Amino acid sequence: MKEEKSIHEGFITESLPNGMFRVRLDNEDVILGYISGKIRLSCIRILPGDRVKIEVSRYDSTKGRIIYRLPNDDSDDSDDSDDSKD
């Protein structure tokens, strides 16, 4: 039988060596996260400030595996500038 894992969302607060990160979860817990193999193979860059999904074991809640990098909400596509009017 497979081990039950819980999936949480959080953001990267600190980058550590060897693909490890300090992650602050939405419930204010701080855990150590490492990159999963698929993210490593796909060369997905994870930087401090990024939102991620992390899979945490119920046996050791101090470590987790980063399984997905969420898209940024900082996209400003507003065209409010009046410089283009002639």
Phi, psi and omega per residue, in radians:
M1 nan 2.398 -3.112
K2 -1.312 2.636 3.125
E3 -1.274 2.394 3.108
E4 -1.328 2.268 3.107
K5 -2.193 2.524 3.093
S6 -1.832 2.489 -3.122
I7 -1.854 2.215 3.136
H8 -2.152 2.881 3.021
E9 -2.021 2.599 3.132
G10 -2.896 -3.008 3.095
F11 -2.313 2.636 -3.088
I12 -1.317 2.195 3.108
T13 -1.813 -0.499 -3.069
E14 -2.632 2.458 3.086
S15 -1.723 2.263 -3.131
L16 -2.032 2.919 -3.136
P17 -1.159 2.807 3.040
N18 1.080 0.666 3.059
G19 1.233 0.476 3.105
M20 -1.932 2.624 -3.083
F21 -2.455 2.659 2.971
R22 -1.619 2.177 -3.032
V23 -2.096 2.242 3.028
R24 -1.715 2.026 -3.127
L25 -1.327 2.918 -3.132
D26 -1.144 -0.405 3.109
N27 -1.598 0.337 3.044
E28 1.255 0.150 3.007
D29 -1.377 2.545 3.088
V30 -1.971 2.136 -3.112
I31 -2.265 2.948 3.100
L32 -1.670 2.164 -3.123
G33 -2.036 2.480 3.067
Y34 -2.140 2.713 -3.046
I35 -1.368 2.384 3.078
S36 -1.289 2.879 -3.082
G37 -1.118 -0.657 -3.133
K38 -1.164 -0.666 3.097
I39 -1.182 -0.675 3.115
R40 -1.120 -0.770 -3.134
L41 -1.200 -0.572 -3.125
S42 -1.450 -0.027 3.136
C43 0.976 0.724 3.098
I44 -1.415 2.166 -3.086
R45 -1.490 2.250 3.093
I46 -2.062 2.216 -3.086
L47 -2.173 2.775 3.059
P48 -1.006 2.352 -3.088
G49 1.793 -0.239 3.130
D50 -1.337 2.548 3.031
R51 -1.587 2.411 -3.079
V52 -2.403 2.786 2.931
K53 -1.755 2.356 -3.083
I54 -2.298 2.423 -3.094
E55 -1.780 2.114 -3.046
V56 -2.049 2.318 3.094
S57 -1.284 2.588 3.116
R58 -1.407 -0.209 3.119
Y59 -1.513 -0.561 3.122
D60 -2.335 1.716 -3.047
S61 -1.543 0.193 3.118
T62 -1.684 -0.182 -3.136
K63 -2.255 2.687 3.100
G64 -2.706 2.844 3.140
R65 -1.884 2.183 3.137
I66 -1.353 2.071 -3.044
I67 -1.926 -0.241 -3.078
Y68 -2.778 2.403 3.030
R69 -1.757 2.082 -3.103
L70 -1.340 2.594 3.111
P71 -1.176 2.634 3.140
N72 -1.266 2.560 3.073
D73 -1.699 0.126 -3.057
D74 -1.570 0.283 -3.094
S75 -1.341 1.978 3.116
D76 -1.768 1.740 -3.134
D77 -1.819 0.342 -3.107
S78 -1.377 2.332 3.132
D79 -1.878 1.164 -3.097
D80 -1.652 0.046 -3.080
S81 -1.363 2.462 3.138
D82 -1.729 0.211 -3.098
D83 -1.257 -0.406 -3.080
S84 -1.420 -0.165 3.129
K85 -1.415 2.307 3.114
D86 -2.011 nan nan
